[in-house]
């Protein structure tokens, strides 16, 4: 049986005595972080110690401002613009300010509340109330001013637990802001790399359309010279138009990506078209820093910290509810002046004062109080489950990001070789055709294969860059202007 329940079951005089003796205690449980078995390393972390020769401990956290590793000044500027101007971040920041203001208010509940008051009243009694008194004698007025103070003597921690809960809520809001910063920075980088990938695909398709148009002119000239066939001309035209048919969809995706980046940076969709329409190559991808141990991840990720803070808040609210099992003591006081004549205010004989000790005990409502305690305990159980689920999802996200990046790199390496071979094959097919060794259909097939491989390579480069960003997003370390542990309400 808890200490709160033992006291609640004590006889009335004993409970009052115990309440006086226990000034300064706080009822209700304290939060204990649950132990979660996370293992010693991530399965797919290729840079962990023993695989690459580097110490995982040396790279326990991800690099700050990871996007600078891509050495793309425009990307860096866009991410910084988003972290400063993104509207979702502004909304989250307003929530942090609101939560911190509420936390400051609850801390002030620990101090006496002091209010100034004053009043003036004018009255007239009836002739029946004051028989025989003339009308003017039945008129009266009263003046009073004073300062009133009230202070809840927080013997059982109700006010302190409430302040603790509000402080944890404010910390959770700050961690939510940090998590959103992670998400926005990563989303800008991902959208940027997808844009560059689409532009690369578009450039490949345009280049191939130019080459295929030249091929169509060649076979048409051969047909006019009596050396070609209608079949070769039709196949060349079909290949050219097939390539041209890809262009509108790619152009639309390029525009959509530019619009998305603009909105992420707090601008209207068309604002960055002029800035982003010039194609730039995708950056050279460097190996990421090591993921470190899963236990390190739990200390880095702001979404886990937010879930833990909300567990703290829910646990503290059990104490708030439990404190209602005990009497609530309030110390009040008033000092002021009251007089029937305004000129006599603040005179020696107009002084008023009062000191009172109030006791409020809802022992007759114990059933309702215990129901509130049960509801608070259920809320804490929910927050505990959410915390554990957040941890598992973070581990899953990290493992998945590492898996995707590992396989994306393998795919990219193979497609690079395939694209180079496809380019050589197309060149050889054209040379052999011009030498009369193969039919034009062989050139068409080689050109189609080259186009497909180059298109796949451009997509793979973008996917690999996006996968690398996802790794950094999952690791959630070192983000600009945002400490790993955002400041609490007093920060």
Helices and strands as residue ranges (DSSP letters): H 3-8, H 12-21, G 56-59, G 66-70, H 73-85, H 87-108, E 113-124, G 136-138, E 139-153, H 158-224, H 230-264, H 273-276, H 294-300, H 302-322, G 323-325, E 328-339, G 342-344, G 348-350, E 351-360, G 363-365, H 366-434, H 440-475
